[in-house]
């Protein structure tokens, strides 16, 4: 692996974590059936999972493009592709969670085809936003 690849990972990891942690903290009331787990541990756990999925997508794009430093040169179409990939990841995660009964939606959660709108938007928005912010940092 090249230095560009690891630099990208080192930059996007905290960026994605902060964005997803804030999102998770604000959106926890839209879920139910977590038992006695507090908001902070729940948001931390969820944010780490979101970062993992973000890193998998970023690495997958690097492999597909055969370009470890693609984030530094990302263009508008790359962010559109990341948004679509983020949406696919969100559908996968939500479907898996429904099958395994990992969580349920509170009545306040708007849904689209049985999936919570919040997690769909989260990955579709925060994944490309994390990449964009990271690109700005990497270009310095």
C-alpha positions as CSV (number, residue, x, y, z in Angstrom):
1,X,0.0,0.0,0.0
2,X,1.2,3.5,-0.8
3,X,1.7,6.4,1.5
4,X,-1.2,8.2,-0.2
5,X,-3.5,5.4,0.8
6,X,-2.5,5.4,4.5
7,X,-2.5,9.2,4.6
8,X,-6.0,9.2,3.3
9,X,-7.1,6.7,5.9
10,X,-5.5,8.6,8.7
11,X,-7.3,11.8,7.6
12,X,-10.7,10.4,6.8
13,X,-11.0,8.2,10.0
14,X,-11.3,11.1,12.5
15,X,-13.3,13.2,10.1
16,X,-15.8,10.4,9.5
17,X,-15.9,9.6,13.2
18,X,-16.8,13.2,14.3
19,X,-19.5,13.6,11.6
20,X,-21.1,10.2,12.3
21,X,-20.8,10.6,16.1
22,X,-22.7,13.9,16.0
23,X,-25.3,12.4,13.6
24,X,-25.8,9.3,15.8
25,X,-26.1,11.4,19.0
26,X,-28.7,13.6,17.4
27,X,-30.7,10.8,15.9
28,X,-30.7,8.2,18.7
29,X,-34.3,9.2,19.7
30,X,-35.4,7.9,16.4
31,X,-34.6,4.3,17.5
32,X,-35.9,2.1,20.3
33,X,-35.3,-1.2,22.0
34,X,-31.6,-0.7,23.0
35,X,-32.1,-1.8,26.6
36,X,-30.2,0.0,29.3
37,X,-27.4,1.3,27.0
38,X,-26.7,5.0,27.5
39,X,-26.6,7.5,24.7
40,X,-22.9,8.1,24.8
41,X,-21.8,4.4,24.5
42,X,-24.5,3.8,21.9
43,X,-23.4,6.7,19.8
44,X,-19.7,5.7,20.1
45,X,-20.4,2.2,19.1
46,X,-22.6,3.2,16.1
47,X,-20.1,5.8,15.0
48,X,-17.2,3.3,15.0
49,X,-19.4,1.0,12.8
50,X,-20.1,3.9,10.5
51,X,-16.4,4.7,10.2
52,X,-15.7,1.1,9.4
53,X,-18.2,1.1,6.6
54,X,-16.8,4.4,5.3
55,X,-13.2,3.0,5.3
56,X,-14.4,-0.1,3.4
57,X,-16.0,2.0,0.7
58,X,-13.0,4.3,0.4
59,X,-10.7,1.3,0.1
60,X,-13.0,-0.3,-2.4
61,X,-13.0,2.8,-4.6
62,X,-9.2,3.0,-4.4
63,X,-9.0,-0.6,-5.5
64,X,-11.6,-0.1,-8.3
65,X,-9.7,3.0,-9.5
66,X,-6.3,1.4,-8.9
67,X,-5.4,4.8,-7.4
68,X,-4.4,4.9,-3.7
69,X,-4.5,8.7,-3.7
70,X,-7.8,9.2,-5.6
71,X,-9.3,11.3,-2.8
72,X,-6.8,14.1,-3.3
73,X,-8.0,14.3,-6.9
74,X,-11.7,13.6,-6.4
75,X,-14.2,15.3,-8.6
76,X,-17.9,15.9,-8.4
77,X,-18.8,12.5,-10.0
78,X,-16.7,10.8,-7.4
79,X,-18.8,12.3,-4.6
80,X,-22.0,11.3,-6.4
81,X,-20.7,7.8,-6.6
82,X,-19.8,7.9,-2.9
83,X,-23.4,9.0,-2.1
84,X,-24.8,6.1,-4.1
85,X,-22.4,3.7,-2.5
86,X,-23.3,5.1,0.9
87,X,-27.0,4.6,0.2
88,X,-26.3,1.0,-0.7
89,X,-24.3,0.4,2.5
90,X,-27.1,1.9,4.5
91,X,-29.7,-0.4,2.9
92,X,-27.5,-3.4,3.6
93,X,-26.9,-2.4,7.2
94,X,-30.6,-1.6,7.9
95,X,-31.7,-4.8,6.2
96,X,-29.2,-6.8,8.2
97,X,-30.4,-5.1,11.4
98,X,-34.0,-5.8,10.7
99,X,-33.3,-9.5,10.0
100,X,-31.3,-9.8,13.2
101,X,-33.6,-7.6,15.3
102,X,-30.7,-5.4,16.4
103,X,-32.9,-2.3,16.7
104,X,-36.3,-0.9,15.9
105,X,-37.5,2.5,14.7
106,X,-39.3,4.8,17.1
107,X,-42.7,6.1,15.8
108,X,-40.9,9.4,15.0
109,X,-38.6,7.8,12.4
110,X,-39.7,8.6,8.9
111,X,-39.4,5.5,6.7
112,X,-39.0,4.8,3.0
113,X,-39.8,1.3,1.8
114,X,-39.5,0.1,5.4
115,X,-36.1,1.6,5.9
116,X,-35.4,4.5,8.3
117,X,-34.8,7.7,6.4
118,X,-32.2,8.9,8.9
119,X,-29.7,6.1,8.3
120,X,-30.2,6.2,4.6
121,X,-29.5,9.9,4.5
122,X,-26.6,9.5,7.0
123,X,-24.5,7.3,4.8
124,X,-25.6,9.0,1.6
125,X,-24.6,12.5,2.9
126,X,-21.8,11.8,5.5
127,X,-19.7,9.4,3.4
128,X,-19.1,11.9,0.5
129,X,-18.9,14.8,3.0
130,X,-16.2,12.9,4.9
131,X,-14.3,12.4,1.7
132,X,-14.7,16.0,0.7
133,X,-13.5,17.4,4.0
134,X,-10.6,14.9,4.0
135,X,-9.7,16.0,0.4
136,X,-9.5,19.6,1.6
137,X,-7.2,18.6,4.4
138,X,-5.1,16.4,2.2
139,X,-4.6,19.2,-0.4
140,X,-3.1,21.5,2.2
